[in-house]
Amino acid sequence: MSKKIYSVIKGTGCFIPEKIVTNEDFLKNVFYDEQGNRIELPNEEIIRKFHKITNISERRYIENDLVTSDIAYLAAKNCIESAGIDAEKLDYVIVAHNFGDVKSDNLRTDIVPSLAARVKHKLGIRNPESICYDVIFGCPGWLQGVIQANYYIKSGDAKRVLVIGSEALSRISDPHDRDSMIYSDGAGAVIIEAVESDEPIGILSHAARSDTFEEALYLWMNKSYNPGLNSNTLYLKMLGRKLYEYALLNVPLVVKKSLERANLSLYDVSKILIHQANEKMDDAIVQRIFSLYKEKNIPEGIMPMVINKLGNSSVATIPIMLDMILKGNLVNHEILKNNILVFASVGAGMNINALVYKMV
């Protein structure tokens, strides 16, 4: 069998902010509903119900002097050091995010120049043939960047691609919206490298979809739910129930399609690394994936979760989790040679993607 080029993860890295924000830190918030009515339930009960659904007890926020491109750079630096490569030999630097750099004292999106250009600058890369650009694709943005990296490598256009997912959702969350307790900050990165092999390794397949006809505005930007705020500041909003139903119906189908394209079954899979959106939703998605294969027994530990302590940092959740597992920083989880991994994500757009990967 002749050797082919495959896309393999050469290194991983992440940046997890040190600032811990607990559920108890929201006890003094004044919450309003979508109609602008103050929610009369005690905050203790609001938080208890929130925890029951999401299993989030803590989340991480960046310090005031940092922005999204800063933590993207820190994750990239960690990744490059772990991979032991020369950053000048990166053919592409891809940064997935959704809100650009938002300063703590000026909540405006700043994306000129691109965050990828800023990261390349901070890394001190002089090579003009190291192409840098951003991906805005909702929470699945990092995974979409990895899919694009695979295309570049398979076409012969690249040998080494850095893909970063970075987000500071604390900057665009409405303190008067209960959903603000979901959001977190963080960054994760991988280097994808071209490797010759006479058997399939690395990225084996992917699948994706975008539903915009009815679903485009399940996540959107709008003013605070607090009608007393005289401000045009925009915050992230979501139709939680609609998003849940959409994800539960469609994510399992995309995962199944990605496995079929790799000529694999669910029974070949060692780990499902799913975007850390909401633990109850993620559990339901995995149950639905197994039901597509008429399987009721879900292997223990097949779906790692970090949302309890790290919250939902959008594009950063999967690469952070991957880095933690590969570096032995997630208790009771490990990834071994020849393990088959499935990555899956869903988010604003509405967009879904999934990718099948064989460990080297």
Residue frames relative to the residue before (quaternion, step in Angstrom):
aa qw qx qy qz dx dy dz
M 1.0000 0.0000 0.0000 0.0000 0.00 0.00 0.00
S 0.4005 -0.7217 0.5113 0.2396 3.60 -0.81 0.99
K 0.5214 -0.6522 0.4558 0.3083 3.54 -1.12 0.69
K 0.1631 -0.7676 0.6141 0.0843 3.54 -1.17 0.70
I 0.5014 -0.6310 0.4987 0.3190 3.54 -1.31 0.30
Y 0.0387 -0.7887 0.6135 -0.0050 3.53 -0.91 0.99
S 0.4250 -0.6905 0.5318 0.2446 3.55 -1.25 0.53
V 0.0304 -0.8294 0.5529 -0.0734 3.53 -0.49 1.30
I 0.4725 -0.6519 0.5142 0.2955 3.56 -1.10 0.73
K 0.2257 -0.8028 0.5448 0.0880 3.54 -0.57 1.22
G 0.8001 -0.1048 0.0948 0.5829 3.57 1.05 -0.72
T 0.1937 -0.7677 0.6002 0.1130 3.56 -1.26 0.42
G 0.0269 0.7912 -0.6109 0.0093 3.54 -1.25 0.38
C 0.0340 -0.8050 0.5912 0.0370 3.58 -1.17 0.34
F 0.1853 -0.7211 0.6465 0.1664 3.48 -1.42 0.17
I 0.0571 -0.7771 0.6267 -0.0099 3.55 -0.69 1.18
P 0.4292 -0.7201 0.4737 0.2698 3.63 -0.52 1.11
E 0.5019 -0.6736 0.4629 0.2830 3.55 -1.12 0.70
K 0.6198 0.5751 -0.3494 0.4038 3.60 1.10 -0.63
I 0.1573 -0.7947 0.5841 0.0493 3.57 -0.62 1.19
V 0.0980 -0.7718 0.6275 0.0313 3.55 -0.88 1.02
T 0.2173 -0.8070 0.5409 0.0948 3.57 -0.51 1.19
N 0.6674 -0.4799 0.3711 0.4319 3.57 -1.27 0.19
E 0.6229 0.5651 -0.3358 0.4241 3.56 1.08 -0.73
D 0.5779 0.5954 -0.3730 0.4152 3.59 1.21 -0.43
F 0.6644 0.4898 -0.3038 0.4758 3.60 1.26 -0.24
L 0.4000 0.7525 -0.4587 0.2517 3.60 1.23 0.01
K 0.7241 0.4313 -0.2486 0.4773 3.60 1.08 -0.63
N 0.4662 0.6771 -0.4532 0.3447 3.61 1.24 -0.04
V 0.2789 -0.7140 0.6124 0.1935 3.54 -1.22 0.56
F 0.1548 -0.8351 0.5265 0.0388 3.58 -0.41 1.27
Y 0.1345 -0.7632 0.6291 0.0610 3.53 -1.17 0.79
D 0.4413 -0.6669 0.5201 0.3001 3.57 -1.23 0.44
E 0.7647 -0.4001 0.2629 0.4314 3.55 -1.36 0.01
Q 0.6842 0.4716 -0.2766 0.4827 3.60 1.18 -0.54
G 0.5626 -0.6258 0.3768 0.3871 3.59 1.25 0.04
N 0.4950 0.6375 -0.4392 0.3945 3.58 1.23 0.40
R 0.4802 -0.6646 0.4845 0.3048 3.55 -0.93 0.88
I 0.3815 -0.7129 0.5428 0.2273 3.57 -0.93 0.93
E 0.3109 -0.8139 0.4705 0.1398 3.54 -0.51 1.25
L 0.4792 0.6628 -0.4512 0.3570 3.60 1.21 -0.21
P 0.5441 -0.5910 0.4653 0.3717 3.60 -1.07 0.61
N 0.5738 -0.6149 0.4121 0.3504 3.58 -1.01 0.75
E 0.5705 0.5884 -0.3825 0.4266 3.58 1.13 -0.60
E 0.6856 0.4686 -0.2840 0.4794 3.59 0.99 -0.83
I 0.6060 0.5481 -0.3468 0.4605 3.60 1.05 -0.76
I 0.6899 0.4772 -0.2717 0.4717 3.56 0.90 -0.97
R 0.6291 0.5367 -0.3380 0.4494 3.59 1.00 -0.77
K 0.6698 0.4828 -0.2957 0.4803 3.60 0.94 -0.87
F 0.6174 0.5475 -0.3337 0.4558 3.56 1.05 -0.79
H 0.6810 0.4903 -0.2899 0.4601 3.58 0.86 -0.94
K 0.6244 0.5533 -0.3385 0.4353 3.57 1.01 -0.79
I 0.7058 0.4542 -0.2585 0.4782 3.59 1.00 -0.82
T 0.8096 0.3266 -0.1438 0.4661 3.57 0.76 -1.04
N 0.2601 -0.7725 0.5091 0.2766 3.57 1.21 -0.70
I 0.4340 0.6675 -0.4843 0.3628 3.60 1.15 0.52
S 0.0688 -0.7928 0.6050 0.0266 3.56 -0.80 1.03
E 0.7837 0.0992 -0.0521 0.6110 3.56 1.26 -0.51
R 0.0471 -0.7536 0.6522 0.0677 3.52 -1.32 0.36
R 0.3895 -0.7245 0.5228 0.2236 3.59 -1.26 0.36
Y 0.1255 -0.7744 0.6177 0.0538 3.55 -1.03 0.88
I 0.4526 -0.6624 0.5201 0.2931 3.57 -1.10 0.69
E 0.5603 -0.5851 0.4639 0.3586 3.55 -1.26 0.40
N 0.6886 -0.5348 0.3148 0.3752 3.57 -1.21 0.52
D 0.6900 0.4936 -0.2888 0.4437 3.59 1.11 -0.58
L 0.6481 0.5040 -0.3157 0.4757 3.61 1.29 0.04
V 0.1201 -0.7466 0.6465 0.1016 3.54 -1.33 0.46
T 0.7629 -0.4192 0.2479 0.4252 3.55 -1.30 0.21
S 0.6749 0.4888 -0.3150 0.4544 3.61 0.91 -0.82
D 0.5825 0.5738 -0.3733 0.4382 3.61 1.14 -0.55
I 0.7302 0.4084 -0.2591 0.4825 3.58 0.77 -0.96
A 0.5510 0.5695 -0.3952 0.4647 3.59 1.21 -0.41
Y 0.6442 0.5174 -0.3053 0.4734 3.56 0.99 -0.87
L 0.6704 0.5053 -0.3062 0.4488 3.60 0.88 -0.92
A 0.6442 0.4946 -0.3185 0.4888 3.60 1.05 -0.74
A 0.6430 0.5272 -0.3132 0.4589 3.58 1.02 -0.86
K 0.6427 0.5262 -0.3143 0.4596 3.57 0.95 -0.91
N 0.6497 0.5123 -0.2978 0.4762 3.56 0.97 -0.88
C 0.6545 0.5228 -0.2951 0.4596 3.57 1.02 -0.87
I 0.6652 0.5057 -0.2952 0.4632 3.59 0.90 -0.95
E 0.6481 0.5061 -0.3103 0.4771 3.57 1.01 -0.81
S 0.6549 0.5113 -0.3111 0.4614 3.60 0.98 -0.82
A 0.6923 0.4722 -0.2673 0.4757 3.57 1.04 -0.81
G 0.3028 -0.7855 0.4867 0.2334 3.56 1.20 -0.50
I 0.4765 0.6691 -0.4376 0.3657 3.57 1.00 0.81
D 0.5063 -0.5963 0.5241 0.3368 3.52 -1.38 0.19
A 0.4411 -0.7254 0.4620 0.2566 3.60 -0.56 1.14
E 0.5795 0.5968 -0.3735 0.4104 3.61 1.14 -0.52
K 0.6858 0.4839 -0.2782 0.4670 3.58 1.21 -0.43
L 0.4295 0.6671 -0.4838 0.3693 3.57 1.24 0.39
D 0.3243 -0.7606 0.5312 0.1850 3.59 -0.77 1.00
Y 0.7909 0.0655 -0.0277 0.6078 3.57 1.15 -0.63
V 0.1125 -0.7199 0.6779 0.0981 3.52 -1.27 0.61
I 0.0235 -0.8097 0.5842 -0.0508 3.56 -0.45 1.25
V 0.0680 -0.7963 0.6009 0.0164 3.58 -0.77 1.03
A 0.1819 -0.7658 0.6112 0.0831 3.55 -0.77 1.11
H 0.2006 0.7317 -0.6296 0.1674 3.55 -0.96 0.97
N 0.3191 -0.7596 0.5242 0.2154 3.60 -1.23 -0.09
F 0.7930 0.3087 -0.1405 0.5061 3.60 1.17 -0.39
G 0.4654 -0.6904 0.4463 0.3279 3.58 1.24 0.07
D 0.6702 -0.4268 0.3741 0.4783 3.54 -1.20 -0.57
V 0.0223 -0.7803 0.6242 -0.0322 3.56 -0.69 1.15
K 0.3054 -0.7794 0.5219 0.1637 3.57 -0.50 1.18
S 0.6090 -0.5883 0.3934 0.3582 3.55 -1.17 0.56
D 0.7654 0.3396 -0.1842 0.5147 3.60 1.13 -0.61
N 0.7508 0.2345 -0.1756 0.5920 3.59 1.28 0.26
L 0.1472 -0.8600 0.4863 0.0472 3.54 0.08 1.35
R 0.3845 0.6839 -0.5171 0.3420 3.54 0.77 1.12
T 0.4966 -0.6512 0.4871 0.3035 3.55 -1.07 0.75
D 0.0711 -0.7844 0.6161 0.0015 3.55 -0.91 1.00
I 0.1261 0.8143 -0.5531 0.1230 3.61 -0.37 1.21
V 0.6238 0.4800 -0.3717 0.4923 3.60 1.16 0.54
P 0.4445 -0.3242 -0.8007 0.2370 1.56 -1.03 2.26
S 0.7216 -0.4200 0.3116 0.4537 3.56 -1.29 0.11
L 0.5963 -0.5633 0.4225 0.3854 3.56 -1.18 0.47
A 0.6051 0.5549 -0.3555 0.4467 3.59 1.09 -0.65
A 0.6347 0.5144 -0.3293 0.4734 3.59 1.03 -0.78
R 0.6488 0.5176 -0.3158 0.4598 3.58 1.00 -0.80
V 0.6524 0.5056 -0.3128 0.4699 3.56 1.00 -0.84
K 0.6404 0.5150 -0.3266 0.4669 3.58 0.93 -0.87
H 0.6368 0.5261 -0.3137 0.4682 3.58 1.02 -0.82
K 0.6805 0.4882 -0.2921 0.4619 3.59 0.88 -0.95
L 0.6571 0.5020 -0.3031 0.4737 3.59 1.13 -0.64
G 0.4184 -0.7390 0.4397 0.2924 3.55 1.28 -0.23
I 0.3428 0.7489 -0.4982 0.2710 3.59 1.16 0.55
R 0.2379 -0.7949 0.5481 0.1056 3.58 -0.72 1.09
N 0.5354 0.6755 -0.3858 0.3290 3.59 1.15 -0.62
P 0.3057 -0.7824 0.5100 0.1853 3.66 -0.46 1.14
E 0.6474 0.5067 -0.3226 0.4692 3.59 1.24 -0.28
S 0.5057 0.5560 -0.4469 0.4852 3.54 1.29 0.36
I 0.1740 -0.8427 0.5068 0.0520 3.55 -0.05 1.38
C 0.0959 -0.8193 0.5650 0.0179 3.57 -0.84 0.99
Y 0.1800 0.7705 -0.5982 0.1267 3.56 -0.98 0.88
D 0.4685 -0.6823 0.5020 0.2509 3.53 -1.34 0.38
V 0.2091 -0.7303 0.6339 0.1453 3.52 -1.33 0.46
I 0.0402 -0.7652 0.6424 0.0101 3.57 -0.86 1.01
F 0.2028 0.7930 -0.5240 0.2355 3.54 -0.19 1.35
G 0.6101 -0.5292 0.3531 0.4723 3.58 1.17 0.53
C 0.7974 -0.2821 0.2124 0.4893 3.57 -1.22 -0.40
P 0.6656 0.4938 -0.3305 0.4515 3.68 1.04 -0.52
G 0.3490 0.7949 -0.4564 0.1953 3.63 1.25 0.08
W 0.6548 0.5016 -0.3317 0.4579 3.59 0.91 -0.85
L 0.6692 0.4952 -0.3048 0.4626 3.57 0.89 -0.90
Q 0.6249 0.5189 -0.3394 0.4744 3.60 1.08 -0.67
G 0.6137 0.5396 -0.3401 0.4653 3.58 1.10 -0.65
V 0.6346 0.5120 -0.3193 0.4828 3.58 1.06 -0.76
I 0.6226 0.5296 -0.3332 0.4701 3.59 1.03 -0.77
Q 0.6588 0.4954 -0.3073 0.4755 3.59 0.96 -0.84
A 0.6156 0.5450 -0.3406 0.4560 3.59 1.02 -0.79
N 0.6354 0.5311 -0.3233 0.4579 3.56 1.00 -0.81
Y 0.6346 0.5223 -0.3281 0.4656 3.59 1.00 -0.80
Y 0.6489 0.5204 -0.3222 0.4520 3.60 0.92 -0.88
I 0.6843 0.4840 -0.2845 0.4654 3.56 0.92 -0.92
K 0.6734 0.4988 -0.3022 0.4543 3.60 0.88 -0.89
S 0.6793 0.4856 -0.2920 0.4664 3.60 1.10 -0.65
G 0.5120 -0.6480 0.4170 0.3796 3.58 1.25 -0.28
D 0.4918 0.6867 -0.4095 0.3447 3.57 1.30 0.04
A 0.8076 0.1335 -0.0453 0.5726 3.60 1.16 -0.52
K 0.2683 -0.7405 0.5932 0.1669 3.51 -1.28 0.54
R 0.8091 0.0868 -0.0048 0.5812 3.56 1.16 -0.58
V 0.0037 -0.8137 0.5779 -0.0626 3.59 -0.69 1.13
L 0.2383 -0.7426 0.6122 0.1302 3.54 -1.00 0.92
V 0.0346 -0.7949 0.6056 -0.0173 3.58 -0.74 1.09
I 0.0682 -0.8125 0.5783 -0.0285 3.55 -0.66 1.18
G 0.1200 -0.7395 0.6546 0.1013 3.53 -1.19 0.67
S 0.0977 0.8140 -0.5595 0.1215 3.59 -0.58 1.12
E 0.1030 0.8030 -0.5769 0.1082 3.55 -0.92 0.90
A 0.1188 -0.7518 0.6441 0.0772 3.55 -1.19 0.68
L 0.0791 -0.8524 0.5166 0.0164 3.56 0.40 1.26
S 0.5230 0.6348 -0.4216 0.3817 3.59 1.18 -0.33
R 0.6485 0.5457 -0.3140 0.4278 3.58 1.14 -0.59
I 0.7775 0.3066 -0.1661 0.5233 3.61 1.12 -0.52
S 0.5137 0.6288 -0.4319 0.3926 3.60 1.18 0.47
D 0.4303 -0.7123 0.5095 0.2186 3.54 -0.93 1.02
P 0.3703 -0.7603 0.4821 0.2290 3.65 -0.48 1.10
H 0.6745 0.4738 -0.2922 0.4850 3.59 1.26 -0.25
D 0.6073 0.5123 -0.3366 0.5053 3.58 1.34 0.20
R 0.4968 -0.6762 0.4542 0.2994 3.59 -0.77 1.02
D 0.6149 0.5751 -0.3444 0.4153 3.59 1.08 -0.70
S 0.5173 0.6521 -0.4217 0.3596 3.60 1.19 -0.37
M 0.5990 0.5873 -0.3575 0.4106 3.59 1.17 -0.48
I 0.5672 0.6019 -0.3756 0.4183 3.59 1.26 -0.33
Y 0.7337 0.5347 -0.2395 0.3441 3.52 0.85 -1.10
S 0.0585 -0.7924 0.6062 -0.0337 3.48 -1.16 0.81
D 0.3939 -0.6994 0.5469 0.2378 3.57 -1.35 0.12
G 0.3184 0.7434 -0.5577 0.1871 3.56 -1.19 0.53
A 0.1739 -0.7722 0.6019 0.1061 3.55 -1.33 0.17
G 0.0201 -0.7827 0.6221 -0.0024 3.54 -1.13 0.75
A 0.0967 -0.8157 0.5702 0.0064 3.57 -1.11 0.67
V 0.0717 -0.7571 0.6450 0.0745 3.53 -1.30 0.47
I 0.2444 -0.6970 0.6407 0.2098 3.52 -1.33 0.36
I 0.1841 -0.7696 0.6077 0.0675 3.53 -0.79 1.14
E 0.0647 -0.8301 0.5534 -0.0224 3.58 -0.71 1.08
A 0.4810 -0.6528 0.5084 0.2898 3.56 -1.16 0.68
V 0.0266 0.7893 -0.6102 0.0621 3.57 -0.83 1.06
E 0.3602 -0.7150 0.5589 0.2158 3.55 -1.00 0.88
S 0.1177 0.7874 -0.5973 0.0969 3.56 -0.97 0.85
D 0.3854 -0.7140 0.5313 0.2438 3.56 -1.14 0.64
E 0.7287 0.2627 -0.2406 0.5849 3.57 1.28 0.22
P 0.6191 -0.5803 0.3691 0.3791 3.60 -1.07 0.63
I 0.0945 0.7677 -0.6270 0.0930 3.56 -0.91 1.02
G 0.7570 0.3808 -0.2576 0.4643 3.56 -1.27 0.12
I 0.8070 -0.1905 0.1711 0.5321 3.57 -1.00 -0.86
L 0.1787 -0.8173 0.5448 0.0566 3.56 -0.61 1.18
S 0.7906 -0.1370 0.1305 0.5824 3.59 1.02 -0.73
H 0.0580 -0.7721 0.6260 0.0927 3.52 -1.35 0.10
A 0.0786 -0.7552 0.6448 0.0875 3.54 -1.36 0.20
A 0.0041 0.8025 -0.5962 0.0220 3.57 -1.16 0.57
R 0.0179 -0.7797 0.6242 0.0459 3.55 -1.32 0.24
S 0.1549 -0.7543 0.6301 0.1000 3.55 -1.29 0.51
D 0.0838 -0.7922 0.6043 0.0119 3.57 -0.69 1.11
T 0.0457 0.8418 -0.5311 0.0853 3.57 -0.37 1.23
F 0.4988 0.6890 -0.4295 0.3032 3.60 1.17 -0.34
E 0.8030 0.1225 -0.0505 0.5811 3.58 0.89 -0.97
E 0.7366 0.4919 -0.2106 0.4136 3.55 1.14 -0.70
A 0.4128 0.7661 -0.4419 0.2178 3.61 1.22 -0.26
L 0.7879 0.3387 -0.1609 0.4885 3.60 0.97 -0.82
Y 0.2815 0.7412 -0.5519 0.2584 3.58 1.02 0.72
L 0.7291 0.1447 -0.1287 0.6565 3.56 1.31 -0.42
W 0.1584 0.7903 -0.5727 0.1494 3.57 -0.79 0.98
M 0.4719 -0.6495 0.5124 0.3048 3.57 -1.33 0.09
N 0.1381 0.7845 -0.5931 0.1175 3.58 -0.98 0.87
K 0.6747 -0.4878 0.3650 0.4166 3.56 -1.32 0.16
S 0.6858 -0.4691 0.3657 0.4194 3.54 -1.34 0.27
Y 0.5298 -0.6163 0.4807 0.3293 3.55 -1.21 0.56
N 0.5799 0.5752 -0.3736 0.4397 3.59 1.24 -0.33
P 0.3064 -0.7945 0.4927 0.1796 3.64 -0.30 1.21
G 0.6245 0.5698 -0.3364 0.4149 3.57 1.23 -0.35
L 0.5734 0.5866 -0.3878 0.4204 3.58 1.25 -0.16
N 0.2114 -0.7746 0.5859 0.1095 3.56 -0.64 1.09
S 0.4386 0.6820 -0.4473 0.3774 3.53 0.47 1.27
N 0.3375 -0.7322 0.5561 0.2018 3.55 -1.16 0.68
T 0.3327 0.7557 -0.4964 0.2678 3.58 1.28 0.24
L 0.2627 -0.7747 0.5608 0.1282 3.56 -0.95 0.95
Y 0.1204 -0.7876 0.6035 0.0307 3.53 -1.06 0.89
L 0.5824 -0.5801 0.4404 0.3610 3.54 -1.26 0.43
K 0.0554 -0.7928 0.6068 -0.0113 3.54 -0.93 1.03
M 0.0589 -0.8089 0.5835 0.0403 3.57 -1.13 0.51
L 0.3360 -0.6579 0.6293 0.2414 3.50 -1.34 0.51
G 0.2752 -0.8425 0.4377 0.1512 3.53 0.23 1.33
R 0.6845 0.4846 -0.2933 0.4589 3.58 0.84 -0.92
K 0.6491 0.5119 -0.3122 0.4683 3.59 0.95 -0.86
L 0.6535 0.5144 -0.3055 0.4638 3.56 0.96 -0.92
Y 0.6371 0.5369 -0.3172 0.4530 3.57 0.96 -0.89
E 0.6895 0.4811 -0.2826 0.4618 3.57 0.84 -1.00
Y 0.6379 0.5282 -0.3213 0.4592 3.58 1.00 -0.83
A 0.6840 0.4935 -0.2873 0.4540 3.57 0.86 -0.99
L 0.6635 0.5237 -0.3056 0.4382 3.55 0.91 -0.93
L 0.6829 0.4851 -0.2805 0.4687 3.57 1.04 -0.76
N 0.8291 0.3409 -0.1217 0.4260 3.57 0.77 -1.05
V 0.5930 0.5820 -0.3896 0.3973 3.64 0.98 -0.63
P 0.6560 0.5065 -0.3426 0.4424 3.65 0.82 -0.80
L 0.6360 0.5335 -0.3344 0.4461 3.61 1.03 -0.71
V 0.6575 0.4972 -0.3067 0.4758 3.58 1.01 -0.79
V 0.6227 0.5283 -0.3347 0.4703 3.59 1.02 -0.76
K 0.6626 0.5055 -0.3016 0.4631 3.58 0.90 -0.92
K 0.6433 0.5193 -0.3238 0.4600 3.59 0.97 -0.81
S 0.6518 0.5147 -0.3232 0.4537 3.59 0.95 -0.84
L 0.6533 0.5022 -0.3117 0.4730 3.59 1.02 -0.76
E 0.6411 0.5234 -0.3214 0.4602 3.57 0.98 -0.81
R 0.6498 0.5172 -0.3138 0.4603 3.59 1.02 -0.77
A 0.6885 0.4296 -0.2705 0.5178 3.58 1.22 -0.46
N 0.4002 -0.7252 0.4546 0.3276 3.59 1.35 0.01
L 0.5161 0.6084 -0.4255 0.4271 3.53 1.03 0.90
S 0.3496 -0.7048 0.5768 0.2198 3.51 -1.33 0.34
L 0.6705 -0.4729 0.3795 0.4276 3.54 -1.27 0.24
Y 0.6329 0.5638 -0.3269 0.4180 3.58 1.11 -0.68
D 0.6060 0.5434 -0.3524 0.4619 3.59 1.27 -0.21
V 0.6106 0.6197 -0.3256 0.3702 3.57 1.23 -0.48
S 0.2909 -0.7638 0.5582 0.1428 3.56 -0.95 0.99
K 0.8043 0.0185 0.0243 0.5934 3.58 1.01 -0.85
I 0.1708 -0.7215 0.6586 0.1285 3.53 -1.24 0.65
L 0.1011 -0.7909 0.6031 0.0252 3.56 -0.48 1.23
I 0.0136 -0.8342 0.5470 -0.0686 3.53 -0.13 1.35
H 0.6189 -0.5499 0.4121 0.3804 3.56 -1.12 0.69
Q 0.3835 -0.7444 0.5085 0.2007 3.55 -0.82 1.05
A 0.0460 0.8426 -0.5280 0.0953 3.54 0.30 1.33
N 0.7357 -0.1743 0.2512 0.6043 3.52 0.88 -1.10
E 0.4356 -0.7462 0.4195 0.2785 3.60 -0.44 1.12
K 0.6313 0.5249 -0.3472 0.4532 3.59 0.96 -0.76
M 0.6642 0.4934 -0.3053 0.4714 3.61 0.95 -0.85
D 0.6625 0.5071 -0.3141 0.4532 3.59 0.89 -0.89
D 0.6272 0.5273 -0.3301 0.4687 3.59 1.01 -0.78
A 0.6686 0.4980 -0.2968 0.4657 3.57 0.93 -0.91
I 0.6266 0.5352 -0.3373 0.4551 3.61 1.02 -0.76
V 0.6773 0.4830 -0.2983 0.4679 3.59 0.86 -0.93
Q 0.6203 0.5267 -0.3443 0.4682 3.59 1.02 -0.72
R 0.6645 0.4967 -0.2993 0.4715 3.57 1.00 -0.82
I 0.5949 0.5484 -0.3627 0.4622 3.61 1.06 -0.68
F 0.6915 0.4689 -0.2840 0.4705 3.57 0.85 -0.93
S 0.6309 0.5352 -0.3446 0.4436 3.59 1.04 -0.66
L 0.5778 0.5757 -0.3772 0.4386 3.61 1.16 -0.51
Y 0.7136 0.3828 -0.2274 0.5408 3.56 1.23 -0.54
K 0.4468 -0.7172 0.4189 0.3324 3.55 1.38 0.30
E 0.4752 0.6447 -0.4371 0.4092 3.52 1.06 0.86
K 0.2436 -0.7995 0.5374 0.1125 3.57 -0.74 1.08
N 0.6971 0.4710 -0.2683 0.4693 3.57 1.12 -0.62
I 0.1469 -0.7898 0.5937 0.0472 3.55 -0.57 1.23
P 0.4454 -0.7122 0.4669 0.2765 3.62 -0.59 1.09
E 0.5050 -0.6510 0.4757 0.3080 3.55 -0.96 0.86
G 0.8273 0.2425 -0.1837 0.4722 3.56 -0.95 0.90
I 0.4558 0.7002 -0.4586 0.3028 3.59 1.21 0.07
M 0.7660 0.2646 -0.1581 0.5641 3.60 1.16 -0.55
P 0.2297 -0.7795 0.5680 0.1305 3.63 -0.19 1.22
M 0.1023 -0.7818 0.6124 0.0564 3.55 -1.17 0.64
V 0.0564 -0.7913 0.6080 0.0305 3.56 -1.03 0.84
I 0.4139 0.7564 -0.4370 0.2562 3.56 1.32 -0.03
N 0.5535 0.6401 -0.3935 0.3593 3.61 1.09 -0.62
K 0.7965 0.2763 -0.1253 0.5230 3.57 0.94 -0.91
L 0.7695 0.3821 -0.1844 0.4773 3.61 1.14 -0.56
G 0.3938 -0.7390 0.4755 0.2695 3.61 1.20 -0.19
N 0.6071 -0.5443 0.4434 0.3722 3.54 -1.35 -0.30
S 0.0216 -0.8122 0.5819 -0.0342 3.58 -0.39 1.26
S 0.5719 -0.6540 0.3611 0.3389 3.57 1.11 0.80
V 0.8650 0.0131 0.0136 0.5013 3.59 -0.77 -1.07
A 0.6664 0.5452 -0.2988 0.4115 3.59 1.18 -0.46
T 0.5300 0.6882 -0.4155 0.2699 3.61 1.09 -0.48
I 0.7026 0.4668 -0.2928 0.4503 3.62 0.81 -0.92
P 0.7050 0.4449 -0.3163 0.4529 3.67 0.70 -0.85
I 0.5917 0.5395 -0.3725 0.4691 3.62 1.12 -0.54
M 0.6753 0.4984 -0.2922 0.4585 3.57 0.87 -0.98
L 0.6374 0.5283 -0.3224 0.4590 3.58 0.99 -0.83
D 0.6594 0.5056 -0.3023 0.4672 3.57 0.92 -0.91
M 0.6453 0.5290 -0.3216 0.4475 3.58 0.94 -0.85
I 0.6782 0.4849 -0.3008 0.4630 3.59 0.90 -0.88
L 0.6978 0.4889 -0.2862 0.4385 3.58 0.80 -1.01
K 0.7298 0.3918 -0.2326 0.5096 3.60 1.15 -0.56
G 0.5560 -0.6661 0.3643 0.3383 3.56 1.26 0.37
N 0.5127 0.6727 -0.3944 0.3593 3.56 1.19 0.53
L 0.6592 0.4223 -0.3283 0.5286 3.58 1.24 0.34
V 0.4115 -0.7607 0.4508 0.2211 3.54 -0.33 1.32
N 0.8539 0.1606 -0.1572 0.4695 3.56 -1.12 0.89
H 0.6884 0.4094 -0.3053 0.5151 3.58 1.19 0.40
E 0.1113 0.7632 -0.6329 0.0675 3.53 -1.07 0.84
I 0.2427 -0.7388 0.6115 0.1460 3.52 -1.27 0.51
L 0.1649 -0.8234 0.5420 0.0320 3.55 -0.70 1.16
K 0.6793 -0.4673 0.3749 0.4237 3.54 -1.31 0.30
N 0.8250 0.1958 -0.2107 0.4864 3.56 -1.07 0.95
N 0.4209 0.6771 -0.4906 0.3516 3.61 1.21 0.12
I 0.3006 -0.7180 0.5995 0.1862 3.55 -1.13 0.74
L 0.1066 -0.7933 0.5989 0.0250 3.56 -0.76 1.11
V 0.1525 -0.7342 0.6490 0.1283 3.52 -1.24 0.57
F 0.1525 -0.7491 0.6399 0.0783 3.55 -0.89 1.02
A 0.0701 0.8044 -0.5871 0.0572 3.60 -0.95 0.80
S 0.0302 0.8042 -0.5921 0.0424 3.56 -1.06 0.76
V 0.0834 -0.7660 0.6360 0.0428 3.53 -1.28 0.50
G 0.2457 0.7883 -0.5407 0.1611 3.57 -1.01 0.74
A 0.8479 -0.2359 0.1344 0.4553 3.49 -1.43 -0.15
G 0.5208 0.6401 -0.4637 0.3227 3.48 -1.03 0.89
M 0.3450 0.5641 -0.1430 -0.7364 1.69 1.31 -2.14
N 0.1416 -0.7993 0.5831 0.0324 3.55 -0.95 0.96
I 0.0551 -0.7607 0.6464 0.0227 3.53 -1.20 0.71
N 0.1120 0.7734 -0.6239 0.0060 3.55 -1.14 0.58
A 0.0943 -0.7638 0.6364 0.0520 3.53 -1.34 0.38
L 0.0819 -0.7924 0.6045 0.0059 3.54 -1.13 0.72
V 0.2491 -0.7605 0.5862 0.1267 3.55 -1.05 0.86
Y 0.0299 -0.8243 0.5625 -0.0572 3.57 -0.76 1.07
K 0.1863 -0.7646 0.6080 0.1044 3.57 -1.04 0.87
M 0.4160 -0.7402 0.4779 0.2252 3.55 -0.63 1.17
V 0.3446 -0.7254 0.5679 0.1803 3.53 -1.14 0.80
